Amino acid sequence: MNDLEQKRHSLAHLLAGAILKLYPEAKNAIGPAIENGFYYDFEFPEPVSEKNFPRIEKEMRKMLKTWKKFEMQEVSAEEAKKYFADNPYKLELVDEIPQKGEKITLYKSGDFTDLCRGGHSENPAEKIAGDSFKLDRVAGAYWRGDEKNKMLTRIYGLAFDTKEELDAHIAQYEEAKKRDHKKIGKEMGLFVFSELVGAGLPLWTPKGTLVRETLNDFVWELRRAQGYQKVTIPHITKKALYETSGHWSKYSEDLFKINTREGHEYAMKPMNCPHHTQIFASTPKSYRDMPQRYCETTMVYRDEQSGELSGLSRVLSITQDDAHIFCRKSQIENEVFGVWDIVDKFYGAFGFKDMKVRISKHDPKTFEKYIGTPETWALAEKNLMELVEKRGIKDWVDGVGEAAHYGPKIDFIAKDNIGRSLQVATIQLDFNMPKNFELVCTNEKGVHEDVIMIHCAIMGSIERFMSTLIEHCAGNFPLWLAPVQVKVIPIMSVHTQYACEVFEALRGASIRAELDDADENLGKKIRSGKVDKIPYMIIIGDKELESKTLTLESRDKGNLGSVTTDYLIDKLSTEIKNKA
């Protein structure tokens, strides 16, 4: 743990200590450090909400002054059980610790003692500023994340090195709330959720579908230029496919399963790569056929827990803009860099510049999570590190334990317009799955040669990318992507005929226009266009009717003055074509 993580871990202890002082009948469960702060789970004898935070924070700051150090004591299971005799959550943990080959340790600061592995600030009273943390929110959380267990109360806290950093994070959070994709998506009419359909299953309106399809068309435009071919696969598969790929043994609990009336077991596909191997394997391949680049935008399905679902960012039906390259070892560099070029062009169009790179590797301590051999993993990771260095990236992040179960990957980390770091595209190098499916090509000497797979997703999940993009631009899509590009507004009914002529001219030029000839005042029509975040509005009144011109209002630049219809069509067509 770094210094800040130790502070956050210490504050989790401090929160538990304050809670047990204020609510002696409460039972504390677990409380780790997390990104931006910490949390702790409790069983309370009475409801606790955010209105109780001032009292809890006051007690935390009072106790902090007395927390000069953490004292560690190694104890036996019997001693730990005696100490936590009235706490079923700690007793359950105590039973598990020896099975993992770990020592049972207690940590005490002030007059509070907790079961813990360690990793705290040496002197919390001195290291932690009293104004550098605050309690954030309350949520429900099942014990051990299992909905069969008791629902506990989780209290989240924010913690940083200084008050200034805490204030900056809170300001960013407030801005993020304004940009919440769930709120903006509803206002703009892009997607809906239905209780009858189910949580985590978004339904896309015509406007939202248009945005999705336009994004996907852009990815295809970039892929087509590099020789990709589209393929199509079914949404279900026999269990045997995922047993061969290695997914069943690792992720069978995350799959939606289907039992047929004849007793066969199928699964809703959680990923596409095993299916694509079968297209590759359907005919013999020689070195002249390599590489093969398959792509497909299709839904996959994963049985996420209901408590983990969140808007578009965590769903049950995931639309992947998936691609798999089957190539020779000598072609890896060219193919990886080709994907990287697509990533740069796609994200550059939305203002995501200077993306960070993480090489996500396996964790040797938990090798049972992966398929293949340590030697194969070492070779694949060496390949990726060399490619990243060759691309000129010196300060890449070493992501031990972040790899997929079949291979290491390059993850791209972008910063959005309010400074949040978000993982976006990924390129995965896979030496293992092709072996499981015995994928080969015949080389120049007539000998079978192992094939390599490169998995690459540009948006990854269209749902998740849409949530990222909506919040990145606060719903202000660039003109080429906006579901409605221009709104034509006649001020009075006498102006409607000319407005219709302009509207039809725009549509004839393949510009997505909307005519607002409702019997409403001008102010209401303009406000409606602003809520829908339409890039351009055309106002037509007496002056425009007489001069056969248009008054053009830009969402981003304000009043652009008087223009002709021909000028407007030329301007917008150029802007759309250039993806400005």
GIMO-V565267 format. One record per pair of residues at least 12 apart in sequence whose ideal C-beta (glycine too) atoms are under 10 Angstrom apart, sorted by the first residue. I is the first residue (numbers start at 0). J is the second residue. Records with the same first field share a line. If there is no record, write none. Layout:
I->J ; J
//
This chain:
0->32 ; 117 ; 118 ; 119 ; 120
1->32 ; 118
2->120 ; 126 ; 160
3->32 ; 35 ; 36 ; 120 ; 131 ; 158 ; 159 ; 160 ; 164
4->31 ; 32 ; 33 ; 34 ; 37 ; 118 ; 119 ; 120 ; 158
5->32 ; 69 ; 117 ; 118 ; 119 ; 120 ; 121 ; 123 ; 126 ; 127
6->32 ; 36 ; 37 ; 119 ; 120 ; 123 ; 126 ; 127 ; 128 ; 131 ; 132 ; 158 ; 159 ; 160
7->30 ; 31 ; 32 ; 33 ; 34 ; 35 ; 36 ; 37 ; 38 ; 118 ; 119 ; 120 ; 127 ; 132 ; 156 ; 157 ; 158 ; 159
8->30 ; 31 ; 32 ; 33 ; 37 ; 69 ; 106 ; 115 ; 116 ; 117 ; 118 ; 119 ; 120 ; 158
9->32 ; 37 ; 63 ; 66 ; 69 ; 106 ; 108 ; 118 ; 119 ; 120 ; 121 ; 122 ; 123 ; 126 ; 127 ; 158
10->30 ; 32 ; 36 ; 37 ; 39 ; 59 ; 63 ; 119 ; 120 ; 123 ; 127 ; 131 ; 132 ; 134 ; 156 ; 157 ; 158
11->27 ; 29 ; 30 ; 31 ; 32 ; 33 ; 36 ; 37 ; 38 ; 39 ; 113 ; 115 ; 119 ; 154 ; 156 ; 158
12->27 ; 30 ; 37 ; 39 ; 62 ; 66 ; 69 ; 106 ; 107 ; 108 ; 109 ; 111 ; 112 ; 113 ; 115 ; 119 ; 120 ; 123
13->30 ; 37 ; 39 ; 58 ; 59 ; 60 ; 62 ; 63 ; 66 ; 108 ; 109 ; 111 ; 123 ; 127 ; 132 ; 156 ; 158
14->27 ; 30 ; 37 ; 38 ; 39 ; 41 ; 55 ; 56 ; 58 ; 59 ; 62 ; 132 ; 134 ; 154 ; 155 ; 156
15->27 ; 28 ; 29 ; 30 ; 39 ; 40 ; 41 ; 59 ; 111 ; 113 ; 154
16->39 ; 58 ; 59 ; 62 ; 63 ; 66 ; 107 ; 108 ; 109 ; 110 ; 111 ; 112 ; 113
17->39 ; 54 ; 55 ; 56 ; 57 ; 58 ; 59 ; 60 ; 61 ; 62 ; 63 ; 111 ; 134
18->30 ; 39 ; 41 ; 43 ; 47 ; 51 ; 55 ; 58 ; 59 ; 111 ; 152 ; 154
19->41 ; 110 ; 111 ; 113
20->55 ; 58 ; 59 ; 61 ; 62 ; 109 ; 110 ; 111
21->47 ; 51 ; 54 ; 55 ; 57 ; 58 ; 59
22->41 ; 43 ; 44 ; 45 ; 47 ; 51 ; 55
23->44
24->42 ; 43 ; 44 ; 45 ; 85
25->41 ; 42 ; 43 ; 44 ; 45 ; 47 ; 86 ; 152
26->40 ; 41 ; 42 ; 43 ; 44 ; 83 ; 85 ; 86 ; 87 ; 88 ; 89 ; 149 ; 151
27->39 ; 40 ; 41 ; 42 ; 83 ; 86 ; 88 ; 89 ; 111 ; 113 ; 114 ; 151
28->40 ; 41 ; 42 ; 86 ; 87 ; 88 ; 89 ; 91 ; 92 ; 140 ; 142 ; 143 ; 149 ; 151 ; 152 ; 153
29->41 ; 88 ; 89 ; 92 ; 113 ; 114 ; 115 ; 140 ; 142 ; 143 ; 151 ; 153
30->113 ; 115 ; 153 ; 154 ; 156
31->115 ; 118
32->118 ; 119 ; 156 ; 158
33->155 ; 156 ; 158
34->420
35->135 ; 155 ; 156 ; 157 ; 158 ; 159 ; 165 ; 168 ; 171 ; 172
36->132 ; 133 ; 134 ; 135 ; 155 ; 156 ; 157 ; 158 ; 159 ; 165 ; 168
37->132 ; 134 ; 135 ; 154 ; 155 ; 156 ; 157 ; 158
38->134 ; 135 ; 136 ; 137 ; 138 ; 140 ; 153 ; 154 ; 155 ; 156
39->113 ; 151 ; 152 ; 153 ; 154 ; 155 ; 156
40->88 ; 138 ; 139 ; 140 ; 141 ; 142 ; 143 ; 150 ; 151 ; 152 ; 153 ; 154
41->88 ; 140 ; 151 ; 152 ; 153 ; 154
42->86 ; 87 ; 88 ; 142 ; 149 ; 150 ; 151 ; 152
43->151 ; 152 ; 154
46->137 ; 152
47->137 ; 152 ; 154
48->136 ; 137 ; 152 ; 154
49->134 ; 135 ; 136 ; 137 ; 154
50->137
51->134 ; 137 ; 154
52->133 ; 134 ; 135 ; 136 ; 137 ; 154 ; 156
53->133 ; 134
55->134 ; 154 ; 156
56->129 ; 132 ; 133 ; 134 ; 156
59->129 ; 132 ; 133 ; 134 ; 156
60->127 ; 129 ; 130 ; 132
61->129
62->108 ; 109 ; 110 ; 111 ; 123 ; 124
63->108 ; 109 ; 123 ; 124 ; 125 ; 127 ; 128 ; 129 ; 132
64->109 ; 123 ; 124 ; 129
65->108 ; 109 ; 110 ; 111 ; 123 ; 124
66->107 ; 108 ; 109 ; 110 ; 111 ; 119 ; 120 ; 122 ; 123 ; 124 ; 125 ; 126 ; 127
67->108 ; 109 ; 121 ; 122 ; 123 ; 124 ; 125
68->106 ; 107 ; 108 ; 109 ; 119 ; 120 ; 121 ; 122 ; 123 ; 124 ; 125
69->106 ; 107 ; 108 ; 109 ; 113 ; 115 ; 117 ; 118 ; 119 ; 120 ; 121 ; 122 ; 123
70->105 ; 106 ; 107 ; 108 ; 112
71->102 ; 104 ; 105 ; 106 ; 107 ; 115 ; 116 ; 117 ; 119
72->103 ; 104 ; 105 ; 106 ; 107 ; 112
73->102 ; 103 ; 104 ; 105
74->93 ; 102 ; 103 ; 104 ; 105 ; 114
75->93 ; 97 ; 102 ; 103
76->90 ; 93 ; 94 ; 96 ; 97 ; 103
77->93 ; 103
78->93 ; 103 ; 105
79->92 ; 93 ; 94 ; 96 ; 103 ; 104 ; 105 ; 114
80->93 ; 94 ; 103
82->105 ; 112 ; 114
83->105 ; 112 ; 113 ; 114
86->114
87->142 ; 149
88->114 ; 142 ; 143 ; 148 ; 149 ; 151
89->113 ; 114
90->114
91->142 ; 143 ; 148
92->114 ; 143
93->114
96->114 ; 116
101->116
102->116
103->116
104->116 ; 117
106->118 ; 119
108->120 ; 122 ; 123 ; 124
109->123 ; 124
126->160
127->158 ; 160
128->158 ; 159 ; 160 ; 161 ; 162 ; 165
129->162
130->161 ; 162 ; 163 ; 165 ; 166
131->157 ; 158 ; 159 ; 160 ; 161 ; 162 ; 163 ; 164 ; 165 ; 166
132->156 ; 157 ; 158 ; 159 ; 162 ; 165
133->156 ; 157 ; 158 ; 159 ; 162 ; 165 ; 166 ; 169
134->154 ; 155 ; 156 ; 157
135->154 ; 155 ; 156 ; 157 ; 158 ; 168 ; 169 ; 172
136->153 ; 154 ; 155 ; 156 ; 157
137->152 ; 153 ; 154 ; 155
138->151 ; 152 ; 153 ; 154 ; 155 ; 306
139->151 ; 152 ; 153 ; 306
140->152 ; 153 ; 154 ; 306
141->153 ; 304 ; 306
144->304 ; 306 ; 307
145->304
146->304 ; 305 ; 306
150->306
157->169 ; 172
167->418
168->418
170->417 ; 418
171->417 ; 418 ; 419
172->417 ; 419
173->417
174->416 ; 417 ; 418 ; 419 ; 470 ; 473
175->415 ; 417 ; 418 ; 419 ; 470
177->417 ; 470 ; 473
178->415 ; 416 ; 417 ; 469 ; 470 ; 471 ; 472 ; 473 ; 474
179->310 ; 466 ; 469 ; 470 ; 473
180->309 ; 310 ; 311 ; 312 ; 462 ; 463 ; 465 ; 466 ; 467 ; 468 ; 469 ; 470 ; 471 ; 473 ; 474
181->309 ; 310 ; 311 ; 312 ; 466 ; 469 ; 470
182->310 ; 469 ; 470 ; 474
183->466 ; 469 ; 470 ; 472 ; 473 ; 474 ; 475 ; 530 ; 532
184->201 ; 203 ; 204 ; 206 ; 207 ; 210 ; 310 ; 311 ; 465 ; 466 ; 469 ; 470 ; 474
185->310
186->474 ; 530 ; 531 ; 532
187->204 ; 206 ; 207 ; 210 ; 469 ; 474 ; 476 ; 481 ; 482 ; 483 ; 530 ; 531 ; 532 ; 533
188->204 ; 205 ; 206 ; 207 ; 482 ; 530 ; 531
189->201 ; 203 ; 204 ; 205 ; 206 ; 207 ; 208 ; 209 ; 210 ; 211 ; 311 ; 465 ; 469 ; 474 ; 476 ; 482
190->202 ; 203 ; 204 ; 206 ; 207 ; 208 ; 210 ; 211 ; 310 ; 311 ; 462 ; 465 ; 469
191->203 ; 204 ; 207
192->308 ; 310 ; 311 ; 314
196->316
197->305 ; 308 ; 315 ; 316
198->303 ; 305 ; 306 ; 308 ; 309 ; 314 ; 315
199->300 ; 301 ; 302 ; 303 ; 304 ; 305 ; 307 ; 308 ; 309 ; 310 ; 311 ; 313 ; 314 ; 315 ; 316 ; 317 ; 462
200->300 ; 308 ; 314 ; 315 ; 316
201->310 ; 311 ; 314 ; 315 ; 316 ; 318 ; 462 ; 465
203->318 ; 461 ; 462 ; 465
204->482
205->482
206->481 ; 482 ; 483 ; 511 ; 531
207->311 ; 465 ; 482
208->482
209->480 ; 481 ; 482 ; 483 ; 511
210->461 ; 465 ; 468 ; 469 ; 476 ; 480 ; 481 ; 482
211->296 ; 318 ; 458 ; 461 ; 462 ; 464 ; 465
212->296 ; 461
213->476 ; 479 ; 480 ; 481 ; 482 ; 511
214->296 ; 320 ; 345 ; 349 ; 457 ; 458 ; 461 ; 464 ; 465 ; 468 ; 476 ; 480
215->296 ; 318 ; 320 ; 457 ; 458 ; 461
216->296
217->320 ; 344 ; 345 ; 348 ; 457 ; 458 ; 479 ; 480 ; 578
218->294 ; 296 ; 320 ; 322 ; 341 ; 344 ; 345 ; 456 ; 457 ; 458 ; 461 ; 464
219->294 ; 296 ; 320 ; 457
220->341 ; 344 ; 345 ; 578
221->337 ; 338 ; 340 ; 341 ; 342 ; 343 ; 344 ; 345 ; 348 ; 457
222->292 ; 294 ; 320 ; 322 ; 337 ; 338 ; 341 ; 455 ; 457
223->294
224->337 ; 340 ; 341 ; 344
225->292 ; 294 ; 322 ; 324 ; 334 ; 337 ; 338 ; 340 ; 341
226->290 ; 291 ; 292 ; 337
227->291 ; 292 ; 293 ; 294 ; 295 ; 322 ; 323 ; 324 ; 337 ; 341 ; 455
228->278 ; 291 ; 292 ; 293 ; 294 ; 295 ; 322
229->293 ; 294 ; 295 ; 296 ; 322
230->271 ; 274 ; 275 ; 278 ; 279 ; 291 ; 293 ; 294 ; 295 ; 297 ; 321 ; 322 ; 323
231->274 ; 278 ; 295 ; 296 ; 297
232->268 ; 271 ; 273 ; 274 ; 275 ; 277 ; 278 ; 293 ; 295 ; 297 ; 321
233->265 ; 268 ; 274 ; 297
234->265 ; 266 ; 267 ; 268 ; 274 ; 297 ; 298 ; 299 ; 300 ; 316
235->255 ; 256 ; 257 ; 259 ; 265 ; 266 ; 267 ; 268 ; 300
236->257 ; 265 ; 266 ; 267 ; 268 ; 269 ; 273 ; 274 ; 277
237->263 ; 264 ; 265 ; 266
238->251 ; 254 ; 256 ; 257 ; 263 ; 264 ; 265 ; 266
239->263 ; 264 ; 265 ; 273
240->265 ; 266 ; 268 ; 273 ; 274 ; 276 ; 277 ; 436
241->254 ; 266 ; 268 ; 269 ; 270 ; 273
242->273 ; 435
243->273 ; 276 ; 277 ; 432 ; 435 ; 436 ; 437
244->270 ; 272 ; 273 ; 274 ; 276 ; 370 ; 404 ; 405 ; 431 ; 432 ; 435 ; 436
245->273 ; 369 ; 370 ; 371 ; 404 ; 405 ; 431 ; 432 ; 435
246->266 ; 268 ; 269 ; 270 ; 272 ; 273 ; 370 ; 404 ; 405 ; 432
247->266 ; 273
248->370 ; 404
249->367 ; 368 ; 369 ; 370 ; 403 ; 404 ; 405
250->266 ; 269 ; 270 ; 301 ; 302 ; 404
251->266 ; 269
252->302
253->269 ; 300 ; 301 ; 302 ; 303 ; 304
254->266 ; 267 ; 268 ; 269 ; 300 ; 301 ; 302
255->267 ; 268 ; 269 ; 300 ; 301 ; 302 ; 315
256->302
266->300
267->298 ; 299 ; 300 ; 301 ; 302 ; 315 ; 316
268->297 ; 298 ; 299 ; 300 ; 301 ; 319
269->299 ; 300 ; 301 ; 302 ; 317
270->299 ; 300 ; 301 ; 317 ; 319 ; 321 ; 403 ; 454
271->293 ; 294 ; 295 ; 296 ; 297 ; 298 ; 299 ; 319 ; 321 ; 322 ; 323 ; 454 ; 456
272->293 ; 321 ; 322 ; 323 ; 403 ; 405 ; 427 ; 429 ; 432 ; 436 ; 452 ; 454
273->323 ; 432 ; 435 ; 436
274->293 ; 295 ; 297 ; 321 ; 323
275->291 ; 293 ; 294 ; 295 ; 321 ; 322 ; 323 ; 324 ; 325 ; 432 ; 452 ; 454
276->293 ; 323 ; 325 ; 432 ; 433 ; 435 ; 436 ; 437 ; 438 ; 450 ; 452
277->436 ; 438
278->291 ; 293 ; 295 ; 323 ; 325
279->291 ; 293 ; 323 ; 325 ; 433 ; 436 ; 438 ; 440 ; 450 ; 452
280->325 ; 433 ; 436 ; 437 ; 438 ; 439 ; 450
283->439 ; 440 ; 441 ; 447
284->325 ; 438 ; 439 ; 440 ; 441 ; 448 ; 450
285->440 ; 441 ; 442 ; 443 ; 445 ; 448
286->327 ; 329 ; 330 ; 440 ; 441 ; 442 ; 443 ; 444 ; 448
287->440 ; 441 ; 443
288->325 ; 440 ; 441
289->324 ; 325 ; 326 ; 327 ; 329 ; 330 ; 334 ; 440 ; 441 ; 442 ; 448 ; 450 ; 451
290->324 ; 325 ; 326 ; 327 ; 330 ; 331 ; 333 ; 334 ; 337 ; 440 ; 450 ; 451 ; 453
291->323 ; 324 ; 325 ; 326 ; 440 ; 450
292->322 ; 323 ; 324 ; 325 ; 326 ; 334 ; 337 ; 338 ; 453 ; 455
293->321 ; 322 ; 323 ; 324 ; 325
294->320 ; 321 ; 322 ; 323 ; 324 ; 455 ; 456 ; 457
295->319 ; 320 ; 321 ; 322 ; 323
296->318 ; 319 ; 320 ; 321 ; 322 ; 456 ; 458 ; 461
297->317 ; 318 ; 319 ; 320 ; 321
298->314 ; 315 ; 316 ; 317 ; 318 ; 319 ; 460 ; 461 ; 462
299->315 ; 316 ; 317 ; 318 ; 319 ; 321 ; 460
300->314 ; 315 ; 316 ; 317
301->313 ; 314 ; 315 ; 316 ; 317
302->315
303->315 ; 317
309->466
310->462 ; 463 ; 465 ; 466 ; 469
311->460 ; 461 ; 462 ; 463 ; 464 ; 465 ; 466 ; 467 ; 469
312->421 ; 460 ; 462 ; 463 ; 464 ; 465 ; 466 ; 467 ; 470
313->460 ; 462 ; 463 ; 466
314->460 ; 462 ; 463 ; 466
316->460 ; 462
317->459 ; 460 ; 461 ; 462 ; 463
318->458 ; 459 ; 460 ; 461 ; 462 ; 463 ; 464 ; 465
319->456 ; 457 ; 458 ; 459 ; 460 ; 461 ; 462 ; 463
320->345 ; 424 ; 455 ; 456 ; 457 ; 458 ; 459 ; 460 ; 461 ; 464
321->454 ; 455 ; 456 ; 457 ; 458 ; 459 ; 460
322->338 ; 341 ; 426 ; 453 ; 454 ; 455 ; 456 ; 457
323->427 ; 429 ; 432 ; 452 ; 453 ; 454 ; 455 ; 456
324->337 ; 338 ; 426 ; 429 ; 450 ; 451 ; 452 ; 453 ; 454 ; 455
325->433 ; 438 ; 440 ; 450 ; 451 ; 452 ; 453
326->440 ; 450 ; 451 ; 452 ; 453
327->440 ; 442 ; 448 ; 449 ; 450 ; 451
328->378 ; 382 ; 430 ; 448 ; 449 ; 450 ; 451
329->442 ; 448 ; 451
330->451 ; 453
331->379 ; 382 ; 383 ; 385 ; 386 ; 428 ; 430 ; 451 ; 453
332->382 ; 385 ; 386 ; 389 ; 390
334->426 ; 428 ; 451 ; 453 ; 455
335->382 ; 383 ; 386 ; 387 ; 389 ; 390 ; 409 ; 426 ; 428 ; 453 ; 455
336->386 ; 389 ; 390 ; 426
337->426 ; 453 ; 455
338->409 ; 424 ; 425 ; 426 ; 453 ; 454 ; 455 ; 456 ; 457
339->356 ; 386 ; 387 ; 390 ; 392 ; 409 ; 411 ; 424 ; 426 ; 455
341->424 ; 426 ; 455 ; 457
342->354 ; 409 ; 411 ; 413 ; 423 ; 424 ; 425 ; 426 ; 455 ; 456 ; 457
343->411 ; 424
344->457 ; 578
345->423 ; 424 ; 457 ; 458 ; 464
346->411 ; 413 ; 423 ; 424 ; 457 ; 458 ; 464
347->578
348->477 ; 479 ; 480 ; 577 ; 578 ; 579
349->413 ; 415 ; 416 ; 423 ; 464 ; 467 ; 468 ; 471 ; 472 ; 476 ; 477 ; 480 ; 578
350->413 ; 415 ; 416 ; 471 ; 472 ; 477
351->411 ; 412 ; 413 ; 414 ; 415 ; 416 ; 421 ; 423 ; 424 ; 467 ; 468 ; 471
352->413 ; 414
353->413 ; 414
354->392 ; 410 ; 411 ; 412 ; 413 ; 414 ; 420 ; 421 ; 422 ; 423 ; 424
355->392 ; 394 ; 395 ; 396 ; 410 ; 411 ; 412 ; 413 ; 414 ; 420 ; 422
356->383 ; 387 ; 390 ; 392 ; 393 ; 394 ; 395 ; 396 ; 398 ; 409 ; 410 ; 411 ; 412 ; 426
357->387 ; 395 ; 396 ; 397 ; 398 ; 401 ; 408 ; 409 ; 410 ; 411 ; 412 ; 422 ; 425
358->380 ; 383 ; 384 ; 386 ; 387 ; 392 ; 395 ; 396 ; 397 ; 398 ; 399 ; 401 ; 402 ; 407 ; 408 ; 409 ; 410
359->380 ; 383 ; 396 ; 397 ; 398 ; 399 ; 400 ; 401 ; 402 ; 403 ; 406 ; 407 ; 408 ; 409 ; 410 ; 422 ; 425 ; 427
360->376 ; 377 ; 379 ; 380 ; 383 ; 384 ; 397 ; 398 ; 399 ; 400 ; 401 ; 402 ; 406 ; 407 ; 408
361->373 ; 376 ; 377 ; 379 ; 380 ; 399 ; 400 ; 401 ; 402 ; 403 ; 404 ; 405 ; 406 ; 407
362->398 ; 399 ; 400 ; 401 ; 402
363->376 ; 377 ; 399 ; 400
364->399 ; 400
365->400
368->400 ; 402 ; 404
369->402 ; 403 ; 404 ; 405 ; 406 ; 407 ; 431
370->403 ; 404 ; 405 ; 406 ; 429 ; 431 ; 432 ; 434 ; 435
371->404 ; 405 ; 406 ; 429 ; 430 ; 431 ; 432 ; 434 ; 435
372->430 ; 431 ; 434
374->430
375->406 ; 429 ; 430 ; 431 ; 434
376->402 ; 405 ; 406 ; 407 ; 430 ; 431
377->407
378->428 ; 430
379->402 ; 405 ; 406 ; 407 ; 408 ; 427 ; 428 ; 429 ; 430 ; 431 ; 451
380->399 ; 402 ; 406 ; 407 ; 408 ; 428
381->407
382->407 ; 428 ; 430 ; 451
383->395 ; 402 ; 406 ; 407 ; 408 ; 409 ; 426 ; 427 ; 428
384->397 ; 407 ; 409
386->409 ; 426 ; 428
387->409
390->409
392->409
395->409 ; 410 ; 412
396->410 ; 412
398->410 ; 412 ; 422
401->422
402->427 ; 428
403->425 ; 427 ; 428 ; 429 ; 431 ; 432 ; 454
404->431 ; 432
405->427 ; 428 ; 429 ; 430 ; 431 ; 432 ; 433 ; 434 ; 435 ; 452 ; 454
406->427 ; 428 ; 429 ; 430 ; 431 ; 432 ; 451 ; 452 ; 453 ; 454
407->426 ; 427 ; 428 ; 429 ; 430
408->425 ; 426 ; 427 ; 428 ; 429 ; 453 ; 454 ; 455
409->424 ; 425 ; 426 ; 427 ; 428 ; 455
410->422 ; 423 ; 424 ; 425 ; 426 ; 427 ; 459
411->423 ; 424 ; 425 ; 426 ; 457 ; 459
412->424
413->467 ; 471
414->471
415->467 ; 468 ; 470 ; 471 ; 472
416->470 ; 471 ; 472 ; 473 ; 475
417->470 ; 471 ; 473
419->467 ; 470 ; 471
421->463 ; 464 ; 466 ; 467 ; 470 ; 471
422->459 ; 463 ; 467
423->456 ; 457 ; 458 ; 459 ; 463 ; 464 ; 467 ; 468
424->455 ; 456 ; 457 ; 458 ; 459 ; 464
425->454 ; 455 ; 456 ; 457 ; 459
426->453 ; 454 ; 455 ; 456 ; 457
427->452 ; 453 ; 454 ; 455 ; 456
428->451 ; 452 ; 453 ; 454 ; 455
429->450 ; 451 ; 452 ; 453 ; 454
430->449 ; 450 ; 451 ; 452
431->452
432->450 ; 451 ; 452 ; 454
433->449 ; 450 ; 451 ; 452
434->449 ; 450 ; 452
436->450 ; 452
437->449 ; 450
438->450 ; 451 ; 452
468->480
469->532
472->532
473->532
474->530 ; 531 ; 532
475->532 ; 533 ; 534 ; 554 ; 555
476->532 ; 533 ; 534 ; 554
477->534 ; 555 ; 574 ; 575 ; 578 ; 579
478->510 ; 511 ; 533 ; 534 ; 535 ; 553 ; 554 ; 555 ; 570 ; 571 ; 574 ; 575 ; 577 ; 578 ; 579
479->511 ; 534 ; 571 ; 574 ; 575 ; 576 ; 577 ; 578 ; 579
480->534 ; 575 ; 578
481->511 ; 531 ; 532 ; 533 ; 534 ; 535 ; 554 ; 575
482->511 ; 513 ; 531 ; 532 ; 533
483->510 ; 511 ; 512 ; 513 ; 528 ; 531 ; 532 ; 533 ; 534 ; 535
484->505 ; 509 ; 510 ; 511 ; 512 ; 513 ; 533 ; 534 ; 535 ; 571 ; 574 ; 575
485->501 ; 502 ; 505 ; 506 ; 510 ; 511 ; 512 ; 513 ; 514 ; 528 ; 533 ; 534 ; 535 ; 536 ; 537 ; 549 ; 551 ; 567 ; 568 ; 571
486->502 ; 512 ; 513 ; 514 ; 515 ; 524 ; 525 ; 527 ; 528 ; 529 ; 531 ; 533 ; 534 ; 535 ; 536 ; 537 ; 538 ; 552 ; 554
487->499 ; 500 ; 501 ; 502 ; 503 ; 504 ; 505 ; 512 ; 513 ; 514 ; 515 ; 516 ; 535 ; 536 ; 537 ; 538 ; 539 ; 549
488->513 ; 514 ; 515 ; 516 ; 517 ; 519 ; 521 ; 524 ; 525 ; 527 ; 528 ; 536 ; 537 ; 538 ; 539 ; 540 ; 550 ; 552
489->501 ; 502 ; 514 ; 515 ; 516 ; 517 ; 521 ; 524 ; 537 ; 538 ; 539 ; 540 ; 543 ; 544
490->520 ; 521 ; 524 ; 538 ; 539 ; 540 ; 541 ; 542 ; 543 ; 544 ; 550
491->518 ; 520 ; 521 ; 539 ; 540 ; 541 ; 544
492->516 ; 518
493->540 ; 541 ; 544
494->516 ; 538 ; 539 ; 540 ; 541 ; 543 ; 544
495->514 ; 516 ; 539
496->516 ; 539 ; 544
497->539 ; 540 ; 543 ; 544 ; 545 ; 547 ; 549 ; 564
498->514 ; 515 ; 516 ; 537 ; 538 ; 539 ; 540 ; 543 ; 544 ; 549
499->514 ; 516 ; 539
500->539 ; 547 ; 564
501->514 ; 537 ; 539 ; 543 ; 547 ; 549 ; 564 ; 567 ; 568
502->514 ; 515 ; 516 ; 537 ; 539
504->564 ; 565 ; 567 ; 568
505->535 ; 537 ; 564 ; 567 ; 568 ; 571 ; 572
507->568
508->564 ; 565 ; 567 ; 568 ; 569 ; 571 ; 572 ; 575
509->568 ; 571 ; 572 ; 575
510->535 ; 567 ; 568 ; 571 ; 572 ; 575
511->533 ; 534 ; 571 ; 575
512->533 ; 535 ; 537 ; 571
513->527 ; 528 ; 531 ; 533 ; 536
514->537
515->527 ; 528 ; 533 ; 536 ; 537
521->538 ; 540
524->536 ; 538
525->538 ; 552
528->552 ; 554
529->552 ; 554
531->554
532->554
533->552 ; 554
534->552 ; 553 ; 554 ; 555 ; 571 ; 574
535->549 ; 551 ; 552 ; 553 ; 554 ; 555 ; 556 ; 559 ; 567 ; 570 ; 571 ; 574
536->549 ; 550 ; 551 ; 552 ; 553 ; 554
537->549 ; 550 ; 551 ; 552 ; 562 ; 564 ; 567
538->550 ; 551 ; 552 ; 558
542->561
543->561 ; 562
546->561 ; 563
547->563 ; 564
548->560 ; 561 ; 562 ; 563 ; 564 ; 566 ; 567
549->561 ; 562 ; 563 ; 564 ; 566 ; 567
550->562
551->566 ; 567 ; 570 ; 571
//
